[in-house]
Amino acid sequence: MELVRDVLDKQLVDREGMEMGRVDGIALEIRDSGPPRVAGLELGFEVLAARVHPRLVGWLERLRSRWSVRRVARYRIPWSQIQEVQDHHIQVDVRAVDTPAYDWELWLRRNVIRRLHGAGS
């Protein structure tokens, strides 16, 4: 498997088939003996910003501390919870609604969609 090509920026799908964002980063574990090992997949704007330019991370941290609805800036899915890497998505053994990756969707549902005419309760 070519890690960057096969994993980075792929759509993540939870155990119930719900999309939960894309892979923004890959966390590696550096070991004293042996090659590096994949520790998990990371999600979050700060992870993506670090790929673009390191200075963006500090700027986004300040914005997030003021206005973000996410519980954490980075969320890591351990490699042990990766079920399958397919051509167009990665299947993970987590529930999207239980993770910080879904915080924005829940916020929009509570604060915007619920208030639209005809949205119901």
Sequence and secondary structure as in RCSB ss.txt:
>XXXX:A:sequence
MELVRDVLDKQLVDREGMEMGRVDGIALEIRDSGPPRVAGLELGFEVLAARVHPRLVGWLERLRSRWSVRRVARY
RIPWSQIQEVQDHHIQVDVRAVDTPAYDWELWLRRNVIRRLHGAGS
>XXXX:A:secstr
  HHHHHTT EEE TTS EEEE  EEEEE  SSSS EEEEEEESHHHHHHHH HHHHHHHHHHHHHH   S S E
EEEGGGEEEE SSEEEESS GGGSGGGHHHHHHHHHTGGGSTT   
